[in-house]
Amino acid sequence: MFESRLDIPAHTRKASIALLQARLSDSIDLEAQTKQAHWNVKGMDFFQLHTFFDGVHAVVEDYVDTIAERITALGGIADGRVQTTARASTLYEYPLDARHGESHLKALSAVLAQFGKALRGDIDAATELGDADTADLFTQLSRETDKQLWFVEAHLYD
């Protein structure tokens, strides 16, 4: 860890960095999965969903940056390498056979729900550590993830 005048104890910073790194790996995977949907959607709703998935991607891309910057602010090294992400992500693997909009929407809703659940666990863990700022970051991301999940799932109803 890098030295800092930050008034958060080193053991708390290390534990928060570990939580953040786990979500960084997941968010990088989630970012790639939104692009997978964007690039590969087919069917009657192609243009609407192609554009929609790009918007979800933009939101998730902000997650990646926000999480990585918090890691470095705490004195850690944000590990965004592809190898680390592939090894550490806890998200469902994106189905390569997804073609039509509904299959992409179902795949994205599953990983968004999974990511949101992990964030809520991280809120509690960061709170227990006494790192209110990291807990707040996770709360912000959780709220936005729930919103994105709502947007995705809204497409699945008649």
N, C-alpha and C positions, 0 to 999 in steps of 0.2 A: 504494500500500500504506500502511496505517496504521503509525505508529511503534509500536514495542513494545520492551519489555526482554527479549523472548524471545531466547535465546542461539543461535538458528539464523540463519546468515548470510542477508542479504536475497536474494541470488541463489538460494539453496536454497529459501527460502520462496516466491519467485515461481514457481519451477519446480514445487514441490509444489502450489501453488494451481492452476496450470494442469492438472495431473493430476487434482486433486480436482474442478475445475469440469467437466471432461469427464465424470467419473463422476456428478456431480450432475445434469447434463443427462440422462444415460442413466437414472439412478435415478428421476427425475421421470417420464420416459417409461414406465419399467417400472411405476411406481406406477399411472399412468393405465391401462396395459394390464391390470393385475390387476383394476382396477375394470371395465374393458370386459368382461372375462370374467364377473365377478360379476354385472353387470347383465343380461347377454344370454344366459347359458347357458339351454338348454331341454332337455327330455327326461326320461327315467325317473330319472336321477340328479340332477335339478335341485336339490333342497334340499341334498343332501350337498355338491354342487360349489359351489353358491351360497355356502354357509357356509364351505367350504374356501377358495375364492378370496378371501373377505373376510379370512381369517386370513393368507394370503400377502400381501395388501395391507398389513395391519398391520405385518408384518415389513419390507416394502420401505419403508413410510412412515418407519420408524425409520432406515433407511439414509439417506434424504434429509436428515433432521435431523442425523444424525451427520456426514455429509459437509459439509453447510453450516456447521455449527459449527466444524469443523476449519479450513475456509477462513477464517472470521472470526478464529479463534484465531491463525492465521498472519499476520493483518493484511490479508487480502483482503476482497473483497465477494462474497458468495455470490449468484450470478445465477440465481434460480429463475423468471425470467419465462417465460411460455408461449412467447413469440416466440423467446427464446434456446434453450429446450428443443427446439422444433420445428426450428430451424436446426441445432443442434449434436448432437442425439442420433444415435448410431451404431447403434441397435437396429433390428431388422426392424420394418417397419410392421405393425400388428395387422390381421389380415384382417377386414373388415366382414362378410363372409359366414359367419363362424363362428357356428354355432347350437348344435349338440349338444355335449355334454361333451367328446367325443374331439377335436373340432376346436379347442376352447378349450385343452384340455390340451396338444395338440401346439404350438399357438401360444405358450403360456406356457413350455413346456419349451425351445423354440427361443430365446426371448429370455433366459431365465434362463441357459442355457448360454453364450450370447453375452456376457452381462454378466459371468459368472464368468470367462470367458477374459480379458476386458479387465481385470478386477481383478487377475488373476495377473500380467499384464504390468505393471500399476501397482505391484505389490509389488516387482518387480525394479527398476523405474525409481526408485521412492522410496528403495530400498536403495542404488542407485548414487548418488543425490543425497546420501546420508548422513542422510536424514530417517527415522530408525527409528520414530518415533511414527506418521507417516503410513503407512509400510510396515505397521506393526502394525494400523492401522485397516483398510487394504485386506485384510490377512490375515483379520481378524475378519469382514469382509463377505464375503470369498471363501468362508470356511468355512460361513457361514450361507446363502449363495446355493447352494452345493453341497447343503446339507441341503434347501432348498426345492425344488431341482431333483429331488432324490430323491423327495420327497413327491409332486410333480406327476407324475413319470414312473411312480411306483408304480401310479397309477391307469390307466395305459395297458397293463398286463399282465393276462392272464387268470389 
